[in-house]
Amino acid sequence: MEKLAITIAGEITLSNDPGGSMKKWREIFGISQIELAEHLKVSPSTISDYEGGRRKSPGIGVISRFVNALIEMDMQRGGKIVKQLMKDFEPSEEAFDIHEFYGAVNANEFAKKIKAVCVANQAKLKETVIYGYTLIDSLKVIIEVPVHEYMHLYGRTPERALIFKKVVNGRSPMIAVKIGRFSTDMKPAIVVLHGPKDPNKIDEVAIKIAESERIPLLVCNTPIYEIKQALKEYEV
């Protein structure tokens, strides 16, 4: 359920109309403004103001409470909506694995932790910070996840590293990043290509895309379980 909560919260946070997105999800769960307000111990007008855009955009804390309340209330009713949503999201969950950090991590430090080599935009690593990373099964994402759902790869924020697994030369992942930006207007802070044995043989198109998008491009062969272990200290 944690991934479901992160997915919903991420969509609301990254939406151009957070209030409208909050209303959409409340209605999907079949919960009235009054019921939700009682659960959150706020006035119904507070919920109405957020959904109607009469209050400033909600922060991560408000959105987290909102999403958790929807899930908790549905589970109290038997969990019908939660179970259906988790079933609907199952292919995506297999295709990628989201990890959130408790604070900002410098990109240079991140690269050292996972023993990665930078092949594009080395200078930008110094000024880049990330708040999490997503492990991605390259083939499954490209084949199974619709482009308009690429926003789910970004969890709570696009200021993160996308680590593409099972990469040969890097062209397909970088094309996916490029297409995803046009579809979602989002791009990652860092891209990591996991698998290529020789950093000097990364596809030229992949490097050109990274340079044009100003995204630091890293190459890494550290086993995935070691990457997870090395980054665990930063996680929420």
C-alpha positions in Angstrom: 0.0 0.0 0.0 3.0 2.3 0.5 3.7 2.3 -3.2 0.0 3.1 -4.0 0.1 6.0 -1.5 3.3 7.3 -3.1 1.9 7.0 -6.6 -1.3 8.9 -5.7 0.6 11.6 -3.7 3.1 12.0 -6.6 0.3 12.5 -9.1 -1.3 15.2 -6.9 2.0 16.9 -6.2 3.1 17.1 -9.8 -0.3 18.0 -11.2 -0.9 21.5 -12.7 -4.2 21.4 -10.7 -3.4 19.8 -7.3 -6.9 20.6 -6.0 -8.6 19.1 -8.9 -6.5 16.0 -8.6 -7.4 15.7 -4.9 -11.0 15.9 -5.8 -10.6 13.2 -8.4 -9.0 10.8 -6.0 -11.5 11.5 -3.2 -14.3 10.7 -5.7 -12.5 7.5 -6.9 -12.5 6.3 -3.3 -16.2 7.3 -3.0 -15.6 9.5 0.1 -17.6 12.7 0.7 -16.0 16.0 1.7 -17.8 15.7 5.1 -16.6 12.2 5.8 -13.0 13.1 4.9 -13.1 16.2 7.0 -14.3 14.2 10.0 -11.5 11.7 9.6 -8.9 14.4 9.3 -10.5 16.5 12.0 -10.8 19.6 9.8 -13.8 21.5 8.6 -15.5 20.5 5.3 -14.8 24.0 4.0 -11.0 23.3 4.3 -11.4 20.3 1.9 -13.6 22.3 -0.4 -11.1 25.2 -0.5 -8.2 22.9 -1.4 -10.2 21.1 -4.1 -11.5 24.4 -5.5 -8.1 26.1 -5.6 -9.1 28.7 -3.1 -6.2 27.8 -0.8 -2.6 27.8 -1.9 -1.3 24.6 -3.3 -1.0 21.9 -0.6 2.4 20.9 0.6 3.7 17.4 0.8 2.6 17.0 4.4 -1.0 17.9 3.6 -1.1 15.7 0.5 0.4 12.8 2.5 -2.3 13.1 5.2 -5.0 13.4 2.5 -3.9 10.2 0.7 -3.3 8.2 3.9 -6.8 9.2 5.0 -8.4 7.9 1.8 -6.6 4.6 2.1 -7.3 4.2 5.8 -11.0 5.0 5.3 -11.3 2.5 2.4 -9.6 -0.2 4.4 -12.1 0.4 7.2 -14.8 -0.3 4.6 -13.2 -3.5 3.4 -10.5 -2.2 1.1 -12.4 -2.6 -2.1 -10.9 0.4 -3.9 -7.4 -0.1 -2.5 -7.4 -3.7 -3.7 -8.6 -2.8 -7.2 -6.0 0.0 -7.5 -3.2 -2.2 -6.3 -4.2 -4.7 -8.9 -4.4 -2.0 -11.6 -0.9 -0.7 -10.7 0.7 -4.2 -10.5 2.5 -4.2 -13.9 4.0 -0.8 -13.1 5.1 -1.9 -9.6 7.0 -4.8 -11.3 8.5 -2.5 -13.8 9.9 0.0 -11.3 10.8 0.4 -7.7 10.6 3.8 -6.0 12.9 4.8 -3.1 12.6 8.2 -1.3 15.3 10.0 0.7 14.7 11.9 4.0 16.6 14.8 2.6 18.8 16.1 -0.2 21.8 14.1 -1.4 24.5 15.6 -3.5 24.8 13.9 -6.9 28.6 13.5 -6.6 28.1 11.7 -3.3 25.4 9.5 -4.8 27.7 8.6 -7.7 30.5 7.6 -5.4 28.1 5.5 -3.2 27.0 3.4 -6.1 30.5 3.4 -7.8 29.3 5.0 -11.0 31.2 6.7 -13.8 29.9 9.9 -15.3 29.9 10.0 -19.1 28.0 13.2 -19.8 27.6 16.5 -17.9 30.2 15.8 -15.3 30.3 19.4 -14.2 26.6 19.5 -13.4 27.0 16.8 -10.8 28.4 19.3 -8.3 25.3 21.5 -8.4 22.7 18.7 -8.5 20.9 17.2 -5.5 18.4 14.4 -5.5 15.7 13.3 -3.1 15.4 9.7 -4.1 15.9 7.1 -6.8 13.8 4.7 -9.0 15.0 1.3 -10.1 13.6 0.7 -13.5 13.3 -2.5 -15.6 14.1 -0.9 -18.9 12.3 -3.4 -21.1 9.2 -3.6 -18.9 8.8 0.1 -18.7 9.2 0.7 -22.4 6.8 -2.2 -23.3 4.2 -2.2 -20.5 4.0 1.4 -19.2 2.1 3.9 -21.3 4.0 7.1 -21.9 1.4 9.3 -20.2 2.0 7.2 -17.0 5.8 7.9 -16.9 5.1 10.5 -14.3 4.7 7.6 -11.8 8.4 6.9 -12.2 9.1 10.1 -10.3 7.5 9.3 -7.0 7.2 12.4 -4.8 9.6 14.5 -7.0 11.4 14.5 -10.3 14.5 15.6 -8.4 15.7 12.0 -8.3 17.9 9.5 -10.1 16.4 7.0 -12.6 18.4 3.8 -12.6 17.7 1.8 -15.7 18.6 -1.9 -15.3 19.5 -4.4 -18.0 21.0 -1.8 -20.3 23.1 -2.6 -23.3 24.1 0.7 -24.8 21.8 3.3 -23.3 19.9 4.5 -26.4 16.4 3.1 -25.5 16.4 4.5 -21.9 17.4 7.9 -22.9 14.9 8.0 -25.7 12.3 7.0 -23.1 13.4 9.9 -20.9 13.2 12.3 -23.9 9.7 11.1 -24.9 8.6 11.1 -21.3 9.6 14.8 -20.9 7.4 15.8 -23.8 4.5 13.8 -22.4 4.8 14.8 -18.7 6.9 17.9 -18.8 9.3 16.3 -16.3 12.8 15.0 -16.5 15.1 13.3 -13.9 17.9 15.0 -12.1 20.2 12.1 -13.0 20.1 9.0 -15.2 22.1 5.9 -14.4 22.6 3.2 -17.0 23.1 -0.1 -15.1 24.8 -2.9 -17.1 27.1 -1.6 -19.8 30.6 -3.0 -19.2 32.5 -0.2 -21.0 31.5 3.4 -20.2 33.4 4.4 -23.4 31.0 2.5 -25.6 27.7 4.2 -24.6 25.5 5.0 -27.6 26.2 8.4 -29.1 22.5 9.2 -29.3 22.1 8.5 -25.6 25.0 10.9 -24.7 23.6 13.6 -27.1 20.2 13.4 -25.5 21.7 13.6 -22.0 23.8 16.7 -23.1 20.8 18.4 -24.8 18.6 17.8 -21.7 21.5 18.8 -19.4 21.1 15.5 -17.4 24.2 14.0 -15.8 24.5 10.5 -17.3 26.1 7.8 -15.2 27.2 4.2 -16.0 27.3 1.6 -13.2 27.9 -2.1 -12.8 27.6 -2.4 -9.0 25.1 -5.2 -8.2 21.6 -3.9 -7.5 21.5 -5.3 -4.0 24.8 -3.5 -3.2 23.3 -0.2 -4.6 20.2 -0.6 -2.3 22.4 -1.3 0.7 24.7 1.7 0.0 21.8 4.1 -0.3 19.7 2.7 2.6 21.1 5.2 5.0 19.4 8.1 3.1 16.0 6.5 2.9 12.8 7.6 4.6 
